[in-house]
Amino acid sequence: MKNTALSQTHEALGAKMVPFAGYNMPVQYEGVIAEHETVRSGVGVFDVSHMGEFLIEGEHALDLIQKVSSNDATKLTIGKAQYSCMPNDDGGIVDDLIIYKIKETTYLLVVNASNIEKDWNWIQSKNDVGAEMRDLSENYALLAIQGPKAIEAMQSITSQDLSAIKFYNFVVGDFAGVENVIISATGYTGSGGFEIYCKNTEAKQIWDNVFKAGADFGIKPIGLAARDTLRLEMGYCLYGNDIDDTTSPIEAGLGWITKFTKDFTNSEALKAEKEKGAERKLIAFELDERGIPRHGYDIVDGNGNKIGVVTSGTMSPSLNKGIGLGYVPTVLAGVDSKINIQIRKKAVPATIVKLPFYK
């Protein structure tokens, strides 16, 4: 089990630690619902240092990124970030990621923790243009400071105007007494805030100063369990659940990050799928009765026939009802359509809804 630079800090705070993507990570502190509500109404801090960071540099950096990613990275200017995915050769997704344009020929790719080695090997296998690649994952920490009070709570520890950083933009500057920190207006919660990239050696100082600055705002440490309920309420895909090597970006509802203005891995096949229409679709649903849908549960029709499978599900702390995502045939995927979720021996009625669940 690998530790992040802050694993001992979490243990000292009484976090329940679990193995996650090869790392010893805090899953919860005081409880999922309380932590979830802290982020929705105040400010909370996640240690997500297990995420992977690759630096792609040189005159052909953009060529490589354009080839492996579905979104159009030519739209990036320095200080902007972009959500994208890396299609594989078979119609599925290698990973989803965020691409940051740091300098004119320098890009930072942030990938999922469980896919670091796989993603590195994949990008390297496509690098016939001579782009310089560096894996920084082992040396960098990532803190997500999330919630509506994040700007107000953190402004005292940086000279950067946090309110001026637009969504999916970033600055490199001083933060919590450390220079050259990436302060990015991104996150996985839908409640606003920042993601802070720093060296492992700087993580503890930043963590401590963040909690001092946020004390008057009720800041709390938040575990990975609440991160999951928060992202699901927004309908954000989780790699390994809602998207994987067998799901196409078109059927996963990621057509908006799949730009056919350029050639990229498997773009011809994906373009054909978009024009023809995907046979199945990732839908969002709310249970009409009490119950908690879980990953792997069957989705069935009114006659009990299996029509799909739940990819993510939970009891939504904000809505106080069961919510989930899953794949069904496109012909059955209309909003307001009725489906059933097989929870043990009971088919629980549910309604297909528009995302996000939480507004």
N, C-alpha and C positions, 0 to 999 in steps of 0.2 A: 504493500500500500504506500503510495506517495503521499506526502504531506504538502499543503500549501505553506506559504510563509506565515500564515495565521492560524494553523491547526491547533497549536498549543493555546492560543488566545481563546479560541472557541471552547476548548475543553475547560479552560479556567472559568469561562462564563456559564458552564453547566450545560452546554449544547449536547443534544443527542447526536452522536457521530455515526455515520454509516459509510460503507464503501460505495463510491460512485465514480464510474469511469476511471477506475484505478487509483482514485484519490480518497483520502480520509476527509469526509465533508460533513458540515453541520446540516442535519435535516430539519431540526427544529429546536427552539429554545423554550419559550413559554407555551407554545401550542400554535397549531396552524391558523385557527380562526383569529386569535388575537394578533398574530403577526401579519396576517392578510389585511386585517382592518387598519393596522398601523400604517401600512403602505398606501392603502386607499385614502386615508384621511390625514395622515401626517408625514412622517419620513422614516424610512428604515434602510439598513445597510446589508447587502449580500456580499459574501466573499465568493466570487466566481473565478478565482485564480486558476481553476483547472482548465479553463478554456485555452485553446491553442492560438498562437500568434505567429504568422509567417511574414517576413519582410521580402517583398519582390522588388528588385531594383534594376536600374540600367536602362539603356535606350530601348530595349525590347520588352520591358516590364509590362507595358500596356498591351502589347501584342499577345503575350502569354495569358494575361487576365481575360482579354476579350475572347480568347479561344476556349478557356475552361469555364467561363461564367456565362449565365443566361442573360443577365441584365447588360445594359450598354454602359460600360465604364468610361467611354469617351465623354459622357455627360458630367463626370466628376471634375470639380476644380479643387485646388488646395483648400483644405478645411472642410471638405464635404465627405460624407459617408454614404454608402449605398447597400441596401439589402439585395442579396442575389442568391443563386444556387448554382451548383456544378452538376450538370447533367452527365450521366454515364452513356455508354455506347448502346445501351439496350432499352432506352426509354425511361429509365429510372433516375434517381438523384443520388449522387455521391455524398453530398452534404449541402446544407444551407449555410450562409456565411455573411459577414459584413466586410465590405471593402472600404478602406480609408485612403484618401489621397493625401500623403504627408508632404511630399515635395513633387516637383515636376515629373521626375522619373522614379519616385519611391512610393510604394503602396504597402499598406498593412492589411493582411487578410486575417480575420478572426473567425476561427472554426470551432466546431463542437469538440468537447474534451474527449469523447469516446472515439472520435474519428481522426485524431491528430496524425497518427502514423499512416493510416489509409489515405487521408487527404494529401499529405506530403508526397507519398509515393505516386498518387494519381497526377498531381500537378507536375511533378518531376518527369513523369512519363510523357507528358505533353510538351515539355520544354525543349523544343528543337530550335528555338529562336535565340538561345544563349542568354536568357534573363538570369540575373543573379538571384539566388534564393537563400534565405537564412531562416532557420527555425528558432524562434526566440521563446518558445512556449515554456521551457524550464526556468527561464530567468525573469519572467514578468508576472506581476500580480494584477488582478482586476477586481475592483470594488464597484458594485452598483449601488448608488445612493438614490433611492427611488421614493417618490411620493410628492404630493402637491406642495409640501413645505420645504422641498429640497433646496430650491434657490435661496429662499430666505435664510434657511439654517446654515448654508455653506458659504454665503457671500463674505462673511467676516474672515475667512481663511484663504482668500485669493484676491489678487489685484485685478483679475479678469471680471468683466461684467457678465455674470452668469445669465442674467435675464436677456442678454443680447445674443446668446448662442441659440440659434434656431434648431428645431427638431432635425435630426440627422446631419448636424453640423458639429464641428469640434474646434478647439483651440489647443495649442501647446503652450503651457505657461506654468506659473507658480501655483502650487496648491498645498495647503497644510504644511508649509515650511519647506517644501521640496520643489526644485526647479525642473523644467522640461517634462512636466506631466501632461498626458493627453486627457483633456476634460471633454467628454463627448456627450452630447444631448441625445442619447440613445438609451434603450432599456427594453425589458421583456415583460413589463407589468401593465402598461397602459395608463399609468398614473403620473407620468412625467419624471424628471430627474436626470441623473448623469451616470456615466460609466467612467471610471478613473483607471487609466493604465499607468503603472509605475514599475520600477524594478523591485524584485523581491526584498532587497535590502532596505527599501524605503517604505514597505507596506505597513509595518507596525507603527511607525511614526505617523503616517497618514491616518491609519485607523484610529489611533489615540486622539489625534487632533480633530478628526471628524466627530468623534463622540463628545469631546469637550465643546465644540462649536454647536453641536445639535442638542445639548443637554436641556436648554430652555424650550426646545421644540418637541420634547418627548421622543427623541430618536432612540431606536432599538435595533439590535442585530436580528436579522431575519434568515431563516433556513430555507433549504431547497424545496421543502414541501409546500410552503406558501408561494414560492416562485412558480410552482406548477399550477396552483389554483388561480393565481393572478394572471398568468399567461393564457390559461384556458378560458377564463372569462372574456378575454379579448379575442379568442379564436386564433391565437398565434400557434403555428405548427411546431411540434416537437420532433426532432429527428429521432428515428427509431420507433416512433409511435405513428404519427400522422403522415410522415414522409420517410421514404427509405429507398433502397436500391431498386424496388419494384414499383414505386409510385411515380407517375410522371408529373411535372410541374403543372401541366394543363388540368389534369383531373384533380390535383390538390388545390386548385384555385389560385395558383401562382402564375397565371398567365400575365399578370401585371408586371412581373419581374422577368418575363421571357420575351426578349425583344428580337424580332426577326429582321431588323434593319442591318444585321451583320451575320456572319457565319460563326457558329460555335459548335462544340461537340454535340453531335446528333441533332443539329438544328433542323435539317430537312425533314426528318421523321416527326419531330415535335410540331413543326409547321403544318405538316399533313394532318396530324392528329387534331390540331386546333381548327383547321378548316373543315374537317369531317365532323368533329365533335367527339369528345371523349365518351367512351362507353359507360364509365362509372364516374362518380363525382364525390368529393369530400363534402359532407353535409354537417350542419350544426343542428342539434336538437335539444329540446327541453322536455323533461318528463312531466306528464300530466298528473301523475300521482307520486306519492312518496317512494323513494328508492334512490340508490346510487349506482349509476352505470359505471362499469370499469372496462379498462383496456382488454380486448379479447372477447367480450360478450357478443353474442349473436344479435343482429338486427333482423326481425321477422315481420312478415306481413300479417294481415288479419286472419289468415288461415294457418298461421304457424310455420310457413315456409321461410327458410333462411334467405334473406335478400342482401345481407351485408354483415359488416363487423364493426364494433366500436373500437376506435383507435386511441381515444382519450376520453376519460370521464371522471366526474367528481361531484361532490355536493358543493354548489357554489355558495361561499360564505356571504357574498353580496346580495344574491337573489334568493337564498334559502330554498333552492330546489336543485334537483339533479340535472346536470348539463353534460353534453358530450359532443364529440366529433366522430364521424365514421364514414365509410364508403358504402354507397348503394348504387344500383344502376341509374344512369342519368334520367331515364324516363320516370323514375320514382322519386326524383330528388327535388321536386318543386317546393318552394316555401309554402308553409301552412299544410303540407301533406301530412297524413297520419302514418306513423310507423309504430312498432313495438320493440322494446328492448327485453331480451330474455334474461331476467335476473333470477338465477337458480331455476325454480320450477314455474315461475310466474312471468307471463308476457306483460310487461308494464307499458301502457300506452304513452306515446311521446309525439311531439309536434316538431316538424322541421322549421327552423327559424333562420332569420338573417343575422349575420355577425355584425358587430360584436354582441355577445350576451349582455355584457355590462356597458352601460352608456353613461 
